[in-house]
Amino acid sequence: MVAQEQNTIWKAIKVANWYGARERLVEVVSEKAIWYSTGLPTVPVRWVLVRDPHEEFATRASLGTDLDAKSEQIFT
């Protein structure tokens, strides 16, 4: 699992309105992938994992179909 791997390279970014905070530092990792479901066409997606370096909030995942979107555009 990417979130638990020791070699995952997280990028620190600041986001506004994260759990009610005006601005908060979070860490993200993102990649492109293919979403596949039996009998349906494949869909290219960008996945984003977001974690709180202070561990006040659980790590969460988001998906988006805009492959050029910034990480924060996908999870906010």
CORFEN-V543602 format. One record per backbone hydrogen bond with DSSP energy under -0.5 kcal/mol. CO is the residue of the C=O (numbers start at 0). NH is the residue of the N-H. E is the energy in kcal/mol with one decimal. If there is no record, write none. Layout:
# CORFEN-V543602
((CO;NH;E) (CO;NH;E))
This chain:
# CORFEN-V543602
((0;3;-1.3) (0;4;-0.9) (1;4;-0.7) (4;7;-1.1) (7;9;-0.8) (10;27;-2.6) (12;25;-2.8) (14;23;-2.6) (16;18;-0.8) (16;19;-0.6) (17;20;-1.7) (20;16;-1.0) (20;17;-0.5) (21;16;-1.1) (23;14;-2.6) (23;25;-0.5) (25;12;-2.7) (26;50;-2.8) (27;10;-2.9) (28;48;-2.8) (30;46;-2.5) (32;44;-2.6) (33;35;-0.6) (34;42;-2.1) (36;39;-2.4) (42;34;-3.3) (44;32;-2.6) (45;63;-1.9) (46;30;-1.5) (47;61;-2.2) (48;28;-1.6) (49;59;-2.4) (50;26;-2.7) (50;52;-0.6) (51;54;-2.0) (56;51;-0.6) (59;49;-2.7) (61;47;-2.5) (63;45;-2.9) (64;66;-1.1) (65;68;-1.5) (69;72;-0.9) (69;73;-1.1) (70;73;-1.0) (70;74;-1.8) (71;75;-1.2))
